[in-house]
Amino acid sequence: MTSPACHGLIDTRFGPVAAWLDARGALLRLLFNPTPEQLEKHACRRDDAALAEVARQLAEYQAGERQNFDLPLAPLGTPFQQKVWAALRAIPYGHTLSYSELALALGAPDGARAVGRANATNPIALIVPCHRVLGADGSLTGYAGGLPLKAALLRFELERSAPPGLFGE
C-alpha cells in the first residue's frame, strides 16, 4: 500500500480541498471540506508547494477554462474500483450517467450497486468525477462532499457546457 508523502490545502470556490501525493507526485486522495479527523487519518508532512499543479488545474476548472484534468493519479483500490474510476473519468464534462448506465457500459448490466459502492469509495473527488453519476430516476444520490456540493458541481458544469443563450448568456 502506498503511503502519502505529503499533503496540502487548497482554497476553491466550492470550499477547502485537501490533497495527498505519493512519493512520485501522483495524487492519492482529494477531499472537499476535510475534517480534522480525515487530516489526522492521512497524516503526513504538509507541503502546499508540492500541490502547485493540482492547485493550478483546480483554479483553471473554477475559472471555466478546464474541463479535464491532466494529473498523475494513484488511487488505491481493487481492480473493479479502478475500472469504475477509469470509467468515471470518461464521462464528459457537463454530462451525467446513472449507476445502471455506468454498470452497463462496464459490461456488468446487473452491477449498479457494485458501481455505486465503487463510486462511493472514490478517493479523488472532482478529478475522478463521481459527482456526474445520478440515481436511475435522475435524482442526486450520495456524495462524500454532501449533496449540496454535488448539486453545485453539476450546476457549475452544466452552465459552462450548455449552448449559448440557454442560461441567459
C-alpha positions as CSV (number, residue, x, y, z in Angstrom):
1,M,0.0,0.0,0.0
2,T,1.3,3.4,-1.0
3,S,1.7,5.9,1.9
4,P,1.1,9.6,1.3
5,A,4.4,11.5,1.1
6,C,2.8,14.9,1.7
7,H,-0.5,16.8,1.7
8,G,-1.6,20.3,1.1
9,L,-4.7,22.5,1.4
10,I,-6.2,24.4,-1.5
11,D,-8.9,27.0,-1.3
12,T,-11.6,26.7,-4.0
13,R,-14.9,28.3,-4.8
14,F,-16.5,25.0,-3.6
15,G,-14.7,25.0,-0.3
16,P,-11.3,24.0,1.0
17,V,-9.7,20.9,-0.5
18,A,-7.1,18.7,1.0
19,A,-4.9,16.7,-1.4
20,W,-2.3,14.0,-0.8
21,L,0.5,13.0,-3.1
22,D,2.7,9.9,-3.1
23,A,6.5,10.0,-3.3
24,R,6.3,10.2,-7.1
25,G,4.0,13.2,-7.0
26,A,0.9,11.2,-8.1
27,L,-2.4,12.2,-6.5
28,L,-3.7,9.6,-4.0
29,R,-6.6,11.5,-2.4
30,L,-8.6,14.7,-2.8
31,L,-11.3,15.7,-0.3
32,F,-13.6,18.7,-0.1
33,N,-14.1,20.3,3.3
34,P,-11.7,17.9,5.1
35,T,-12.4,17.3,8.8
36,P,-9.7,17.3,11.4
37,E,-10.2,13.5,11.7
38,Q,-9.6,13.0,7.9
39,L,-6.5,15.1,8.0
40,E,-5.2,13.1,11.0
41,K,-6.1,9.7,9.5
42,H,-4.0,10.5,6.4
43,A,-1.3,12.5,8.4
44,C,2.0,13.2,6.6
45,R,4.1,16.3,6.2
46,R,2.3,19.4,4.8
47,D,3.8,20.8,1.6
48,D,1.4,23.1,-0.2
49,A,4.1,24.0,-2.8
50,A,4.2,20.3,-3.9
51,L,0.5,20.7,-4.8
52,A,1.1,23.6,-7.1
53,E,0.0,21.7,-10.2
54,V,-3.1,20.4,-8.6
55,A,-4.0,23.9,-7.4
56,R,-3.3,25.4,-10.8
57,Q,-5.6,22.9,-12.6
58,L,-8.3,23.3,-9.9
59,A,-8.1,27.1,-10.5
60,E,-8.5,26.6,-14.2
61,Y,-11.5,24.4,-13.6
62,Q,-13.1,27.0,-11.4
63,A,-12.5,29.7,-14.0
64,G,-14.3,27.6,-16.6
65,E,-11.0,27.1,-18.5
66,R,-10.5,23.4,-17.9
67,Q,-12.9,20.5,-18.4
68,N,-10.5,17.6,-18.0
69,F,-7.7,17.2,-15.5
70,D,-4.2,16.1,-16.6
71,L,-2.6,14.9,-13.3
72,P,-0.8,11.7,-12.4
73,L,-3.2,9.7,-10.3
74,A,-2.6,6.8,-8.0
75,P,-5.9,6.0,-6.2
76,L,-5.7,2.9,-4.1
77,G,-8.5,0.3,-4.8
78,T,-9.5,-3.1,-6.1
79,P,-9.3,-3.9,-9.8
80,F,-13.0,-3.3,-10.1
81,Q,-12.9,0.0,-8.3
82,Q,-10.0,1.0,-10.6
83,K,-12.2,0.1,-13.6
84,V,-15.1,2.1,-12.3
85,W,-12.9,5.1,-11.6
86,A,-11.4,5.0,-15.1
87,A,-15.0,4.9,-16.5
88,L,-15.9,8.0,-14.4
89,R,-13.1,9.9,-16.0
90,A,-14.6,9.2,-19.4
91,I,-17.9,10.9,-18.5
92,P,-17.8,14.2,-20.4
93,Y,-17.9,17.5,-18.6
94,G,-21.4,18.7,-18.1
95,H,-22.9,15.2,-18.7
96,T,-24.3,12.6,-16.3
97,L,-25.0,8.9,-16.2
98,S,-26.9,6.7,-13.9
99,Y,-25.3,4.0,-11.9
100,S,-27.1,1.4,-14.1
101,E,-25.9,3.1,-17.3
102,L,-22.3,3.1,-16.0
103,A,-22.6,-0.6,-15.0
104,L,-23.9,-1.4,-18.4
105,A,-21.1,0.5,-20.1
106,L,-18.7,-1.6,-17.9
107,G,-20.2,-4.9,-19.1
108,A,-21.9,-5.5,-15.8
109,P,-25.7,-5.0,-16.5
110,D,-26.7,-6.1,-13.0
111,G,-23.8,-4.2,-11.3
112,A,-25.4,-0.9,-10.5
113,R,-25.0,-1.4,-6.7
114,A,-21.4,-2.5,-7.1
115,V,-20.7,0.5,-9.3
116,G,-22.4,2.7,-6.6
117,R,-20.1,1.2,-3.9
118,A,-17.0,1.8,-6.1
119,N,-18.3,5.4,-6.8
120,A,-18.8,6.0,-3.1
121,T,-15.2,4.9,-2.3
122,N,-13.6,7.2,-5.0
123,P,-10.7,8.8,-3.1
124,I,-10.1,11.6,-5.7
125,A,-13.3,13.7,-5.8
126,L,-13.9,16.0,-8.7
127,I,-10.8,15.0,-10.7
128,V,-12.3,11.5,-10.9
129,P,-15.8,12.9,-11.4
130,C,-18.1,10.7,-9.3
131,H,-20.4,13.7,-9.0
132,R,-21.6,13.1,-12.6
133,V,-23.4,9.8,-11.6
134,L,-27.0,10.0,-10.6
135,G,-29.8,7.7,-9.5
136,A,-31.8,5.8,-12.1
137,D,-34.6,8.4,-11.9
138,G,-32.1,11.3,-12.3
139,S,-32.0,12.2,-8.7
140,L,-29.0,13.3,-6.8
141,T,-27.7,10.4,-4.7
142,G,-24.9,10.2,-2.1
143,Y,-21.7,12.2,-2.4
144,A,-18.9,12.2,0.1
145,G,-18.8,16.0,0.0
146,G,-22.6,16.2,0.5
147,L,-25.5,16.6,-1.9
148,P,-25.3,20.5,-1.9
149,L,-21.7,20.2,-3.2
150,K,-22.7,17.6,-5.8
151,A,-25.5,19.9,-7.0
152,A,-23.2,22.9,-7.1
153,L,-20.6,21.0,-9.2
154,L,-23.2,19.7,-11.6
155,R,-24.8,23.1,-12.0
156,F,-21.4,24.8,-12.5
157,E,-20.5,22.3,-15.3
158,L,-24.0,22.4,-16.9
159,E,-23.9,26.2,-17.1
160,R,-20.5,26.2,-18.7
161,S,-21.3,23.4,-21.2
162,A,-24.7,24.5,-22.3
163,P,-25.3,26.1,-25.7
164,P,-25.1,29.9,-25.6
165,G,-28.3,31.6,-24.5
166,L,-29.7,28.6,-22.6
167,F,-28.9,30.2,-19.3
168,G,-29.4,33.8,-20.3
169,E,-25.9,34.2,-21.5
